[in-house]
Amino acid sequence: MLSLVFISIVVVACGNSGSTGTTTLTNGKGCTKIGLLLPDTSTSARWESKDRPLLTQKIQAALPGAIVDYNNAEGDSAAQQAQVEADLVKGDCILIVTAVDSASAATIVASAKARGVPVIAYDHPIESKNLSYYVSFDNVRVGELQGEYIAQHYKEYLEGTNANVAMINGGQTDNNALMFRQGVLNKLQPLFDNGTLKKVYDQYTPAWNNDTARVEMEGILTAQQNNIQIAYVANDGMANSVIAALKAKQLNGKVLVTGQDATVAGIQNILTGDQAMTVYKAIAKEAQAAADLVKAFHDGTTTVSLTKGVTTRTTDGALIPAILETPVAVDKTNIAATVLADGFVTAHEICQGLPKGVGNFCP
C-alpha cells in the first residue's frame, strides 16, 4: 500500500475582482494569488532553504505574474490557522500549506471549503476528507530505507554481541513521523522479534525539537551506561543533536546514526563518520508537482496525468488523490551520484568548514 504524507495547499478562488476579502466559488480557476504556508524554521533547514524558494520559483514559472504570499507558522498550529484566515480574507485563491499539526489543520481545509477553495497538502498530511490533493514522498518507504540500512550495516557497529537500538522518532502530531516509524519497523521488527537487535528506547519527539532529541540521547546513554550501538533518528536536524550527545561521551562514529533530508549538516556528518546515512528527497520534484497542480487549478484542467490514479487514505476513510515522489538512501558511497549530481547541494557547501580530505571528498 502506498503511504502518503499530506501537505495542504489551500486554494481560495479569487474572482480577480481586486476587492479585499471577496471570492467567487471558482475552485481555483483563474487564480493568480497563491498562499504558501510552511510549518517552522527550526526542525529542518529544508523549509526555508529549499521548499520556499523552489515553490515560489516553480509556481511563478508555471503561472507568470502569479503572486506567492508566504507565511511561516514557527511551529504554532493556531498561528498557522490565523495565517490561513488572513490569506483568505486577502483573496488568496490557492494556499499551499505544510501543516504543523495534521489533525488540527482540518480546520484549515474547512475554512477554505467554505469559500470554495481547494486544499492541497504539501509534505505533511492533513486529516480531512475535504482535502483536494496531497503532494509528498512515499513516507513509509523513507522509513524502510532507514530500516534497511540498519539491517544491512548493524554488524559493523556491534560491541561484542550487543546490538542495542534507540529509536528517536519525529513529532507524533505529524503523520509523517508515524509513517517513518512504520517503515523502519517493517524492516527491523523481525530482527527485534528474533533477538538479533534489542530495542531499548522508542519515543516520539514533540515538534521534532532538536534540543529535545539531544536530551533524549543523553538520557538513553545514562540509562544504558553508554551501551548503545544504533540510534535510529528520524531526521538530520535531530541526528546532529544526537551526535552532539555522543561526542560528549566520545561515542561519535561508534554508533550507527540515521537521518533524513540530506541537509548540508547531515552530509557533513556522514563524511566525518559521525552519521551513517540520510534519506534524500528531491524537493525540486515535490515543488514541481505542487506547481503543476496549481497550474491545473488555474486552467481548470484534469490532473489525471499528474496523479496517475494514486490516492492516500485519511483517518476518516476518505481517498485523496496524491502525487508521491521516490526517496533515495544516501551514504558516503553515493553522495556525488545523488545530491551533488542533482545540484541539491554543492561541493562548496558540503566542504565549508570541514578539514581537507575528509571522507576522501573535500580537496
N, C-alpha and C positions, 0 to 999 in steps of 0.2 A: 504494500500500500504506500502511495506517495504521501509524504508528510509536508505540510505547508506551514510557512510562517507568515502571519498576517501583518501587513503594513498598510495603514489606511491612507488612502488618498480620497479625500472628500471633495466631491465636485459640486460646486454650487453654481447653478445656472444663473448667468449674469443678466441676460437680456440685453446687454450692451446699451442700456438706456442712459448710463452716465450718472444716474441718481444713486446716491449712497443708500445702501440698505434695501434696495428694491431688486427682486429677482423674478424671473418668469420661469415656469417649470419646463425648461428645455432639456433637462437631463444632461447638461454639459455641452449641448450642441452650440457651436459658435463661441464657446467660452475662450477668452484670452487672458483671464486673471486667475492664476493658479496659486493657491496657498500651499506652502511647503512647511510642514511641522515635524521637527526632529526631536528626539527624546532628551538628550543631555549632551554635555561636552566633557564628561569625566570618565564614563565607563569604558569608552573606546575612542581612540583617535580618529576612527573612520568617519564619524558623523560630520565633523567639521572639515576634515582634510580631504575626504573623498566624496561622500554622498552629496553634501551640499553643493559643491562646485559642479560635480558631474550631472546631477539632476537639473540644475539651472541651465547648464550648457546644452544638454540634450533636449530639454523641453523647448528652449528658445530656438534651437536648430530645427526642431520639428514644426514649431509654430513661430515663425519670425514675427517679432513685435510683441510676443507674449510677455506678460508681467509675472514674475515669480515673487510672491510675497512670503518672506521667510520668518519663521519663529522657532525658538528652541525652548523647551519646557524645563530644562535643567533638572530633570528627574521628578518633577511635580505633576502628577496626573490632573489635579484640579487646575493648575496653571495652564496645562495643555487644553483642557476643556474651555477655559476662558479665552485662550488664543483662537480656538476654532470659532467660538461665538463672535468674536471681534472680526474675524475674517469674513464670516457670513454676512455680518452687518455691512462690511465694506463692499460686499458684492463679489468676493472671490467665488469663482464658479467651479473650480476644481481644487480640492485640497489633497495634498499628499502627506499622510500622517504616519510616522513611525510611533506607535503607541507606547507610552510609558507603562501603562497597565492594560493588559489585553482584555480584561473583563470590564473594568470601569469605562474603557474607551467606547463601549457600546453606546453610551450617551452621545458621543460624537457623531456616530452614524445616525442615531435618532434625530439629532438636531439637523443634520444635513438632509435626511429624508423628508423632514417636514417642509423643506424648501425645494424639494425636487432635485436634490444634489446627490449624485452617485458617489460612493466612497470606495477607494482602493487602498487596501492595507499594504504598507511598504516595509518589508523585512520583519516586522513584528506582527503577530496575529491580532485581530480584533474579533472578539467573540460576539458576533451579531449576525443573525440570519439575513439582515438587510444590507450587509456588506456587498459592494459591487464586484470587486476583484481583489485578489491577493497576489503580490509580487514578492518573491523571495528566493531562497535556495531550498533544496531538499534538506531540511534541518535534521531529520533522523539520520540521513546519510552523513552529515557533518559529524555527528557523534560516533557513527560507525567507523569513520576514518580515524578518529582519535582512538577508539577502542581497538581497531585493527593494528594500529601502530604499537600500542601497548602489548597486545598479544604476540606480535612478531618480534619485539625487542626487549621484553622484560628480563630475559635471561642475562642480558648484558649488565644489568644493574643489581643482580642478586647479591646478597651478603650471606654467604653460606647457603642455607635453604630458605632464608627469609624472603618473602615476597609480599610485603605489606603495602596496601594501596589506600591512599586517602583520596576521596572524591570531593572536590570543591566546585560545586555547580553554580550556575548563574542564578539570577533572581527568580523566585518562584512565581511572581506575578507576570513574568514574561513567558508566554507559552513556548517560545523557542528553547528556553532553558530546559523545559520538560522534555522536549523532543531530542535535544542534545543528549540528555541523560539516558533517555530511552535507547538511542542509538548506541551509546557506549555499552550499556548493559546487554544489548543484542549480541555484542561480541565478547564481553567479559563474564557474563553470568555463568556460562558453562565452566569457566576457569575458577570462579568463586565456588560453584557447587561441588567441584571435584577436589577442592583444596589446593589447587596449583597456586592460586592467588588468594590472599586474605584481605578482605575489605575491613579496614579499621575505622573509617570515617566516611560519611556520606551525607552532606548537608547542602542546602541551597544558601546562597549568599545574598542577603537582601540588597536589591538595587544594583547588583553586580559591583558592589563597592570594593575598590582596590585595597583600601586600608583595612577593611574588614577581612579580606582574604588573607592579608598578612597576619592579622591577629589569629585567624583560624589556624594557619600553618604553625604559628608559634605554639598554640595550644596543643596541636597534634603532636609536635615534636616533644613537648614536655610529657604528654600522656604516654607516648610510646617510647620514651627515653631515646629519642633520635632514631629509632628503628623503623624508618620509612624508606622504601625502595622506589615507589611510584607515586607521583602526585598527578592525578587527573585534574587538570584545571581547565575550566570551560573556555576562557579567552586569554589573549595575550596580556591585557591590562592586569588582570588578577594574577596571571603567571609571573609577571615582573615583580609583583609584591611578594608572592610565594618564594621566588628566588632570593629576594632580599632576606627573608626569614631563614632560608637555607644557608645563605652566605654567613649569617651571624653565627651559625654552628659549623661553618666550614664544610658544609654538605653540598654546596652547589656543584653541579657536574656529576655528583654521585647518585642523584635521584632523577629518575625519568620524569620530566615535566612536560605536559602537553599545553597546547594553546589553540587560539583561533583568531582569525582576522588578518594574519600576515602583516602586522604592523612593523614599522621600522625597528622598534624596540624588540619585538618578537624575533625578527630575523637576526638582529644583532645578538640576542641571547642564544640563538641556535648556533651562530658562528663561534661564539665564545665557549660553547659546550654546556651552558647553563640550562638550556631548554632543548628538548629533543625534537619537537615538531610543532607546526602550526597548521591551520587549515586556511587555504587561500580561497576567497570568494571573489570572483571577478565582478566587483561593484559596478564597473562600467557597463556590463551586460545587464545587471539588475536595474540600473538607472535608465538604460535604453528601453527596457521593457516597460517601465513606468511611463516614459515619454511617448512610447508607441500607443499606449492606452489613452493617454491624454489627447493625442492626435486623433485617435478613433472617436473619442467622445466629441471633440470639436467638430469633426467631419460628419458625425452621425453614421459611421460605417461599422461593419461587422468586425468582431475581434476573433473570429474562429481561427484564422491563420496564426494569431498570436498565442492563444491558449492551447490550441491543438487538443481540445477536449479534456485537459487536465482540470481537476477540481480538488478542493480541500474541504474537509468537513468541520463545521463549528461544533461547539459543545451542545448546542441546541439542535443538532442534526441537519442543519442546512448545508447544501453543497455549494461552494463558492468557486466560480471559475478562477483559475490561477495560472501564473507563469512562474515556473521553478527552474532556476539555473543550477548547474552542477558544480559542487565544491571539489577542491583538489588538495590532497595532503602534500605538505612541503616540509622537507628536512634539509640537511646540509648537502645532500646529493643532487637536489633539483632546483635550487634557488635560481640559478641562471636560466633554466629552461622554463620557469613558470613566472614568478613575479617580476623578474628582471626582463625577460623576453616580452612580456605584455606591457611593460612600461608602468606597472603598478607602483613600483618603487625604482629608484635609480641606484647605481653603484655608489655614487657620491653620498646619497642619503644613508645608505647602509654603512659605509665605511667611516662616516664622520664620527670622530671621537674614539674609534677602535684602533688598537695597535696595528702597525703594518704587518701584513702576512697572516693575520688572524684567520683561522679556518681555511687557509690557502685561498683566500678570496680577495682580501684588500691588499693592494700593491704597497 
